[in-house]
Amino acid sequence: METGPWTLWGREYDSPLMLASGTAGFGLELMEMGMLAGVAAVVSKATTLLPRDGNVPPRIVETRYGLLNSVGLANPGVEEVLASVLPAASRLPVPLIVNVAGDTVEDYASVVERLDSSPVPVGYEINVSCPNVSAGGAAFGASPSTVEEVSRLVAAATRRPFSVKLTPNEGSMVESAAAAEEGGASAVTVCNTFLGMTVDWRTGEAPLKRGVGGYSSPALLPLTVARVHLTRRAVGIPVLASGGVGSPEDVLELLAAGATMVQVGTWLMRRPGAALELLEGVRELLDGLRGFPDGTGT
């Protein structure tokens, strides 16, 4: 197993850990807290063509095993991100990858074209879990042909690398990953949150106003490992793992399954300095292997 430095898109990193979209904003607050040590790159919260207010609160609900979120891609829109957010993010000590969402296939290219005017992003993460308004509301990622179309439009709009963040909830993730590669994507992110729901048995009501939300939890690790493994076998571009990380062993398991880099998200809610803690644990585990001739640690 690679023991570092880790490489993505021609850049070398001393850590395999990225901060997952939606869990750290644009990294500014964590920077002010001095919590970006051990982070290879920040993946920003979603940016859309127009401002979005997001869903009605509550937007995050803690369950016995993990978190449900229904944020609704709240953001000020790409023009405000360009005017105010990215200039502040230029002070980040680590690279910034901007997550991009849209209502139509054309939105993705439009947002990326605008973001390309800023020197701050080193690349993009294209969220195809959004509902495709012009196709009746099904997620873009449900259709491999749509994933390929989005990827082609984005590839034509920028020379920067980009990853397509796949959905586990609709369609075939492996087919969509292959379609993203065919369309020109530089990586795929496996994967977005799983649909989940909790209901108060006393009232029959769900705490989230929309009922279902995105579920994230360490319990999802085996599901993510399987999807990383299957996707890695199907594509030649890097696979960025996202989902289920709560320990250094989890990071190494995802890397062993075929991930190039690993994103940590929900764990940041409990431990803002999780990246450095995980990285130190990874190094300790890998250093322990070096003392054995066969590299197995046994």
C-alpha positions, 0 to 999 in steps of 0.5 A: 500500500502507498505510504505517501506522498499521495498523488492526485491530478499531478499534485503530491500530498502528505496526507490522503485525507480530503474534507468532504463537501458540505461538512466544512463550508469553504474551510474558512472557519476551520482555518481560523481555528487552526484545524486544517493540519493533516488535510490534503484539500478542502472540498467546498459546500455546493455552489449553484448558478443562483442563490439558494435558501435551502430547506426549512429547518431542522436540517440536521437530525442525529440518529442512534447510528449517524446523521440525517441531513436535508440542507438543500444546497443552501449557498449564495450563488456563484457570483457571490462566491466569486466576489466574496468567498473565494478571495477569502479562501485564497488564504487557505493553507491547502488547495480548494476544490469547489463542489458544483450543483445544478438544476439542468445539465447546462447549469454545471458548465455555466457555474464552472465557466464562472468559477474558472475566472478565479485562480483559487479553485484547483479543481471541481467536484460535480454533484450529480445527485441533484434532481434534473429539473428538465428531466422530471426530477430524477437525479442526474446520476441516475442516468449514465447518458446524462452523467456523460453529457454533464461531464462532456459539458464541464470538460469543455468549460474548463481545463482544470481537473474535476471529479463527478460525485456519484449517487448510491440511490439511483441507477448503476454507480459503476455504469455512471462512473464509466460514463463520467470517464467517457465524458472527460471526468478526471476522477469520480467520488464514491459516493454521496449520502444514502437516503435515510429517514427517522420517524417519531413512533409516537406521532408518526412524523419525521423530524425533517420537513422533507421526510427523507434526507442524506444519511451518513454514518461509520456504519456505511463503511462496508457499503462504501468499500464495496462501491470503491472496489467495484468502481475501481475495477471499472474505470481508469481514473482516480476514485475518491472515497467518501463515506463511513470514515471514523478511524485510521483503519477505515482510511486504510481500508478504503485505500486498500479497496482502490481509493486514491484519496479519502474524504472525511465528513461527518466525523468532523462534526464531532472532532473538527481536528479529525484529519490530523488525528486520522493522519497520525493514526494512519502513519502509525499503522503504516510504520508498524508494517515496515518492521515486517519483511513481508509487509503484512504486520504478522 
